[in-house]
Amino acid sequence: MSEELIVKHCSPTLAGLKTGNLFSCSYTSRAQMCIEIEKLNRIFVPKGVKVLSLKFSEKRALIYVFRPSKLALDLSDEYTCLLLRSQGYKSTDIGSCVEELKRRVNDCLEFPHEIGLFLGYPPEDVYGFILHKGNCCKFSGCWKVYGNEEKAIKEFAKYKKCTDVYCTKWAQGTSIQKLTVAV
C-alpha cells in the first residue's frame, strides 16, 4: 500500500477535517499488508489517526483510515446511536462498533451502508441512503445527500481542496508524517 494512495484517498482525515476514509488497494501478501499497516500506525497513532483493514479478499484489501476521537464524538450523537441500533449494533462503544462493522463487511451479503457513519457522513444522509436504497437523493458528491444539500456541497469543496493541496505537497516531497495533523 503506497503512501500516495493514502494521500489521494485520505487527505481530509489526515488534515483532521473528516472522521474517516475508506479505500481498496491491491496486495500480494496478506502478511506484508499487515506489516505495512503496523508501520503506518506507528506514524499515525501518535497524531490521532488509525489504519485498519476491514476486509481481505482475492488480492485486495479494504482499508479504513480514521480518527478515533472524531469517531467517538460521532458515535455519541443520539440520531447516530438510533441508526446503529436499527442496523443491529448492540453498543455505541467505538471498539465494539468498529468490530461489528468489520464483521458486517465480511459476513453480510449486502454492503453495510451504515459505514457512512464511520466516515463522518451526516446521519440523515446515511439514513436517507438506507431508506431509499441509494435513489432519490438531492445531490451526489463524496456521498449521496438526503439532508442539508448546501452544507454538504461546501464540505465536498473543502475535501476536494484539501486533497488537491495534500497531493501537491506530497508530490513535492512533504512526508506523510508532516501532512498528518495532530489533533
VEXFI-664709 format. One record per residue (C-alpha): y, x, z; residue in one letter. Coordinates in steps of 0.25 Angstrom, whole numbers, always signed. Each point is the difference from the previous one (the first is absolute). Example, Ala and Ser with C-alpha at 12.3 -4.5 7.8 and 13.67 -1.06 7.14 Angstrom:
<v -18 u +49 w +31 res a> $
<v +14 u +6 w -2 res s> $
***
This chain:
<v +0 u +0 w +0 res m> $
<v +13 u +6 w -4 res s> $
<v +13 u +0 w +7 res e> $
<v +6 u -4 w -13 res e> $
<v -8 u -13 w +1 res l> $
<v +5 u -2 w +15 res i> $
<v +14 u +2 w -4 res v> $
<v -1 u -9 w -12 res k> $
<v -6 u -12 w +7 res h> $
<v +4 u +2 w +15 res c> $
<v +15 u +5 w +0 res s> $
<v +6 u -12 w +7 res p> $
<v -11 u +2 w +11 res t> $
<v +3 u +15 w +1 res l> $
<v +15 u -3 w +1 res a> $
<v -2 u -10 w +11 res g> $
<v +5 u -12 w -8 res l> $
<v -14 u -7 w -1 res k> $
<v -12 u -3 w +9 res t> $
<v -10 u +5 w -10 res g> $
<v -5 u +2 w -14 res n> $
<v -14 u +0 w -7 res l> $
<v -5 u +7 w -12 res f> $
<v -13 u +3 w -6 res s> $
<v -4 u +15 w -4 res c> $
<v -12 u +6 w -6 res s> $
<v -9 u +10 w +7 res y> $
<v -12 u +9 w -3 res t> $
<v -5 u +2 w +14 res s> $
<v +2 u -10 w +12 res r> $
<v -1 u +11 w +10 res a> $
<v +11 u +8 w -7 res q> $
<v +9 u -13 w -1 res m> $
<v -2 u -2 w +16 res c> $
<v +4 u +15 w +1 res i> $
<v +13 u -3 w -8 res e> $
<v +3 u -12 w +8 res i> $
<v -2 u +8 w +13 res e> $
<v +9 u +11 w -6 res k> $
<v +11 u -10 w -3 res l> $
<v -1 u -7 w +14 res n> $
<v +3 u +14 w +6 res r> $
<v +13 u +0 w -8 res i> $
<v +3 u -15 w +1 res f> $
<v -4 u -4 w +14 res v> $
<v +11 u +8 w +7 res p> $
<v +10 u -7 w -8 res k> $
<v -5 u -14 w +3 res g> $
<v -9 u -2 w -13 res v> $
<v -15 u -2 w -1 res k> $
<v -9 u +1 w -12 res v> $
<v -13 u -8 w +0 res l> $
<v -11 u -3 w -11 res s> $
<v -3 u -15 w +0 res l> $
<v -11 u +1 w -10 res k> $
<v -8 u +9 w -8 res f> $
<v -6 u -5 w -13 res s> $
<v -6 u +7 w -12 res e> $
<v +9 u +13 w +0 res k> $
<v +12 u -8 w +4 res r> $
<v +6 u -1 w +14 res a> $
<v +10 u -11 w +5 res l> $
<v +10 u +8 w +8 res i> $
<v +10 u -7 w +10 res y> $
<v +12 u +8 w +5 res v> $
<v +8 u -7 w +11 res f> $
<v +9 u +2 w +12 res r> $
<v -8 u -5 w +12 res p> $
<v +13 u -3 w +8 res s> $
<v +5 u -9 w -11 res k> $
<v -13 u -7 w -2 res l> $
<v -1 u -3 w +15 res a> $
<v +14 u -6 w -1 res l> $
<v -4 u -8 w -12 res d> $
<v -13 u -5 w +7 res l> $
<v +9 u -5 w +12 res s> $
<v +6 u -10 w -9 res d> $
<v -5 u -14 w +4 res e> $
<v -1 u -5 w -14 res y> $
<v -8 u +12 w -4 res t> $
<v -9 u -2 w +12 res c> $
<v -3 u -14 w -4 res l> $
<v -3 u +4 w -14 res l> $
<v -9 u +11 w +4 res l> $
<v -8 u -10 w +9 res r> $
<v -1 u -10 w -11 res s> $
<v -6 u +12 w -8 res q> $
<v -11 u +3 w +11 res g> $
<v +7 u +11 w +7 res y> $
<v -4 u -1 w +15 res k> $
<v +11 u +9 w +6 res s> $
<v +14 u +5 w -4 res t> $
<v -2 u +14 w +6 res d> $
<v +3 u +10 w -11 res i> $
<v -13 u +7 w +1 res g> $
<v -9 u -12 w +0 res s> $
<v +8 u -6 w -12 res c> $
<v -1 u +13 w -9 res v> $
<v -15 u +0 w +3 res e> $
<v -1 u -15 w -4 res e> $
<v +8 u +2 w -12 res l> $
<v -9 u +12 w -4 res k> $
<v -12 u -8 w +3 res r> $
<v +5 u -12 w -9 res r> $
<v +4 u +10 w -11 res v> $
<v -14 u +5 w +0 res n> $
<v -8 u -13 w +2 res d> $
<v +7 u -12 w -5 res c> $
<v -2 u -5 w -14 res l> $
<v +14 u -3 w -2 res e> $
<v +11 u +11 w +2 res f> $
<v +7 u -3 w +14 res p> $
<v +14 u -4 w -4 res h> $
<v +5 u +0 w +14 res e> $
<v +0 u +15 w -3 res i> $
<v +15 u -2 w -3 res g> $
<v +3 u -2 w +15 res l> $
<v -5 u +15 w +1 res f> $
<v +9 u +4 w -10 res l> $
<v +13 u -6 w +5 res g> $
<v +1 u -12 w -9 res y> $
<v +7 u -12 w +6 res p> $
<v -11 u -10 w +7 res p> $
<v +6 u -12 w -8 res e> $
<v -3 u +8 w -13 res d> $
<v -14 u +4 w +4 res v> $
<v -3 u -15 w +4 res y> $
<v +6 u -5 w -13 res g> $
<v -9 u +9 w -8 res f> $
<v -12 u -4 w +8 res i> $
<v +3 u -15 w -1 res l> $
<v +4 u +0 w -15 res h> $
<v -11 u +10 w -3 res k> $
<v +11 u +10 w -6 res g> $
<v +6 u -11 w -9 res n> $
<v +14 u -8 w +1 res c> $
<v +8 u +12 w +6 res c> $
<v +15 u +1 w -1 res k> $
<v +0 u +14 w -5 res f> $
<v -10 u +12 w -1 res s> $
<v +3 u +14 w +3 res g> $
<v -7 u +9 w +10 res c> $
<v -6 u -13 w +5 res w> $
<v +1 u -15 w -4 res k> $
<v +11 u -7 w +6 res v> $
<v -1 u -14 w +6 res y> $
<v +11 u +1 w +11 res g> $
<v +13 u +7 w -1 res n> $
<v +2 u +5 w -14 res e> $
<v +13 u +6 w +1 res e> $
<v -4 u +9 w +12 res k> $
<v -13 u +4 w -7 res a> $
<v +8 u +4 w -13 res i> $
<v +9 u +9 w +9 res k> $
<v -13 u +6 w +7 res e> $
<v -6 u +3 w -14 res f> $
<v +12 u +7 w -5 res a> $
<v +1 u +8 w +13 res k> $
<v -15 u +4 w -1 res y> $
<v +2 u +4 w -15 res k> $
<v +12 u +9 w +3 res k> $
<v -8 u +6 w +12 res c> $
<v -12 u +3 w -9 res t> $
<v +9 u +6 w -11 res d> $
<v +7 u +9 w +9 res v> $
<v -12 u +5 w +7 res y> $
<v -8 u +2 w -13 res c> $
<v +12 u +8 w -5 res t> $
<v +1 u +8 w +13 res k> $
<v -15 u +3 w +0 res w> $
<v +1 u +5 w -14 res a> $
<v +11 u +9 w +4 res q> $
<v -9 u +6 w +10 res g> $
<v +3 u -7 w +13 res t> $
<v -13 u -1 w +9 res s> $
<v -6 u -13 w +3 res i> $
<v +2 u +4 w +15 res q> $
<v +15 u +1 w -2 res k> $
<v +0 u -13 w -8 res l> $
<v -7 u -7 w +12 res t> $
<v +11 u -6 w +9 res v> $
<v -4 u +1 w +15 res a> $
<v +2 u -14 w +6 res v> $
***
